[in-house]
Amino acid sequence: MSKNTLAVWNVKESQFPTNGSLKQKIKFLVRYGILAPSTHNSQPWKFLIDDNSLEILPDFERSLGELDPDNRELYISLGAAAKNVEIAADYFGMIFKKDGLKFSFENGKKESGKNKLFKGITLRRTDRGDFLPKQIDKNIFEKMEGVMVVDQKEMKQKLAQAVYESDIVWFKSKKLLAELEYWLHKGGTANLLEEIKKMSEDEITKSLRNKKMVEEAPLLAVIYSKDEVENDWVKSGERFEEISLKLAINRISTGFFNSIIELETQRKKLIKLLGIKGQPQLLLRIGVAVKSGEQAPRRSVKEVIISSR
Ligand SMILES: Cc1cc2nc3c(=O)[nH]c(=O)nc-3n(C[C@H](O)[C@H](O)[C@H](O)COP(=O)(O)O)c2cc1C
């Protein structure tokens, strides 16, 4: 039985085995890999390591069938973990090549090292609380590909409504899903009201709260890919992690509203509203948290490592 622990967050760079073997160093990088975000904290990864390589493998036993039938969010999560490994390897001056989720290492030390994003790995977390009404400089996203930033009030309101509709669908039973998707597609307001009547207090409160959070977010951002294939999902996860680490070191928080992307009709609406030339993968809100949230626990390194020897 696997157990999650908060102790994983106490990793210290001073613990890096500078005089250890290459394999010990590779193993140390996994401590940063597991701090990546994952859909519903499912941590759908295994780290296969040997003397000079590391490969992040999907753990399909941890895939979320109903919510993520194509394993799209699973591969986004693996991409985020790969970005952490890459940044940590770079920070410790390791010499390596990366090909998707696979890294090969060589002995020796790079001169440059000290990747600036490294500090963000232990600072980042998903924030679901209130944000201050403080503006965020859009330039932080400059030159980043595959990201669309929304700061316009009217568009935020439209997206908030679309997230609200998606949340309502998700709060319904699986059986109703197809039917609800159908009426969402038809834009049936009367049916929406009927569905709201059937929702519990808690569900209504959460949906309305999410709606308000989207409306009032200092910035919203959509991470999108070219196509819908594993490699694109991995890249989207890498892109997300890079952005959220950059934000984290500037004390700026990120939160997700992914119900909208998990539903085909709502996803199409999002593409149309924003004129996205690609496939939306993540909808994020970005801002300065009133109070930063708690860290989420993880399985320990020994539970996720597969060693070839
Ligand atoms: C692909 C993906 C989708 C996610 N979707 C949501 C979401 O819709 N709502 C939410 O509150 N968190 C979402 N999360 C955040 C995870 O719940 C979070 O990463 C996990 O609980 C671990 O917590 P941490 O990010 O604070 O370390 C998502 C994360 C990933 C990687």
The ligand as an ORCA input file, in Angstrom:
! r2SCAN-3c Opt
* xyz 0 1
  C      -2.980     18.007    -16.037
  C      -3.391     18.570    -14.716
  C      -4.723     18.979    -14.513
  C      -5.117     19.529    -13.296
  N      -6.406     19.978    -13.154
  C      -6.789     20.586    -11.999
  C      -8.082     21.165    -11.876
  O      -8.891     21.145    -12.806
  N      -8.399     21.763    -10.695
  C      -7.508     21.827     -9.641
  O      -7.854     22.396     -8.606
  N      -6.261     21.294     -9.748
  C      -5.883     20.685    -10.889
  N      -4.600     20.186    -11.022
  C      -3.639     20.330     -9.896
  C      -3.416     19.029     -9.120
  O      -4.569     18.717     -8.371
  C      -2.180     19.219     -8.236
  O      -1.051     19.339     -9.060
  C      -1.933     18.071     -7.257
  O      -2.995     17.974     -6.340
  C      -0.624     18.248     -6.490
  O      -0.609     19.450     -5.795
  P       0.487     20.585     -6.060
  O       0.358     21.032     -7.493
  O       0.113     21.703     -5.094
  O       1.838     20.034     -5.780
  C      -4.187     19.642    -12.237
  C      -2.848     19.218    -12.447
  C      -2.453     18.701    -13.666
  C      -1.010     18.302    -13.866
*
